[in-house]
């Protein structure tokens, strides 16, 4: 039985499917350049304020120097991680399972295997993971609550030994569609 789901309007996900093979390309989450530019400007301004205080007070290390500089560096770090590393809350985990939480860029499935192409943090480094399809238990849409009570939904490929979560930057409709496509394709090739 062949399952057909309609891709949400405006979705940038690219999906190619035959009876034997499925490929999914998930584009990077994009933030508006203006927002990142303004954040970078704020970071540089705070560093400038700290350096100005340093020039005024000499080499005396004080809170007037340290606080603006540290705040500016933190802001610039957030801008860098957001713009270049596709950091999102699902990417943070224990060290043992961190690899399963790197942003998923490409998924490929055939009758025997599932491949995930992951983006490591920084400089666009990539890693390819091969998983036997027999180790894939299911594909689901997970909803988790943070400590602040905010609900975060992400797609998850449940495999023996852990889950590979992805799709944080996608809309809810895209996540539901993608989970349905992956689940139905895996059912189809297993039957």
N, C-alpha and C positions, 0 to 999 in steps of 0.2 A: 504494500500500500504506500503510495507516495503522498506525503504531506505537503501542503502549500500554505504558506503564511504570507501575508502582504507586508512588505517592508514599510515602516512608518515614513510618512512624507518628510522630506528634508534630512533624512538620515544620511550620514557620510560613510556608514559602514559599507564595505564592499563584500558581497557574498557570491561565490560561484559554487554551483552544486550540480552533480550528475548522480546517477544511481549508485556509483561506487566511490565517489570522492566529494569532499566538501572543503572549501577554503573560505576563511573569513579574515578580512583585514579590518582592524579597529584603529581608526585614526587617533592621534594624540589629542588629549584634551587641550583646547585652546582658550586662553584668556585674552581679553581685549588688550591690545598693545598700549592703549592710553592708560589703563589702570596700572599695568606693570611699570610704565614710564613714570607715572606719578609716584608710585611707591618707591622706585629707584631714586627719584628726585628727593623725596622725604629722607631716605637713607643717607644720601650724600649731604643734605642740609644738616642733619644731626651730627654727622662726622665733622662737617665744617664747624659747627658750633663747639664741638669738643676740642678741635684743634685751635680755635680762636681762644677758648678758655685756657688752653695749654700755653699759648703764646703770651697771654695776659699774666698767668701765674707762674710762668717759667716751667721747670721740669717737675714741679711739685705735683705728684699724683693725688688728685682729689676727686670727690664725687662730681664736681663741676666739669671735670674733664672726662672722667670715665663713663658716667651715665649716658651722655649724648653719644659718645663714640660707640659704646656697646649697643645701644638702641639702634643706631644707624647701621652697624654691622649686622645685627639681627634682621632688620628690615631688608637689607641688600641680600642676605642669605635666603630669606623667604622668596624674594623676587627671582633669584637664581634657580632655586629648587622648583619653583612653579613654572618658570619659563622653559627651563632646559631639562628637567628631570621627571616631569609628569608625576610629581609627588601628590599623593592623596591619602586620606586616613587609612584606607585598606592596606597601604604599603608598609605600615609599621607593625611589627610582630616580633616574636622571639627569634633569636639568631638562627635556630635550627630550621624554622619554617619561613624565614625571610624570603628565600628564593621563590617560594610559591606565591609571594605577594608583590613581586615586581610587576610593573604594568605589562599586560599581555597586548601584543601588537598584532599577532597573526596566529590563527588556529587552522590546522589542517587535519582532516580525519579521513581515513580510508577503512577498509574492512578489518584490518588488524591493528592499526596504530593511531595515536593522536599525537600531534606535534604542537608545541607551544613555542612561539618566539617571544621572548621577554625582553624588555628594555631595562637594563641595569640603571642605577642612579648615576647620572652625570655623563656628559659627552656622548650620548646616544649609543653606548655599548649595548650589544645584544647577546642573548644566550638562547640556544635552541634546546628544548627539553623533549625527549621522546618518552611516551607512555604507552605501554601495550593497552589496546582498547579493552582487554579483559580486566584491567585494573580500574577502569572507569565505572563507578557505581551509578552515578546519575549527574544530571545538570539541573541546577535549581536557581531560583531567585531568592537570595537570603535577605532578610531585613533584620538589622541589629540596632539596638539603642545604645548610644554613647552614654557616658557618665552624666552628660548634660541633658539627657532625655531626647536628644535629636536622633531621628531614625535615619539610618543609612542603608540603602538597598544596593546590593551588588550581585552580579552573576557568580556562580560557583560551579566548578567542575569538581565533583566529589570523587576522589581517587583513594585507593588504598594508601593509608599513611598521611592523609591530609586533604585540604581543599585548596584549589587554585582559584582565588577570587579575582574578578576583573570587572570592567565596565563601570567604574565609579563615575566617570565623566559623561556617561550616556544618559539619555532621558529614560524615565520609567517605561515608556512605551517601547523604546529601543531595547531595553534590557529584557522585557517580557518577550518581544519578538525573537531576539537572539537566543534566549533560553529555549523557546519552543522549537526553533530551527535546529539547534544542536541536539536537543533531546530526541526529537522525531527522527533526525538523521541517524543517530546512534541506534535507536530502536529498529529502524529500517535495515541497517547493515547487519545487525545481529540476528534478524529473523531469517 
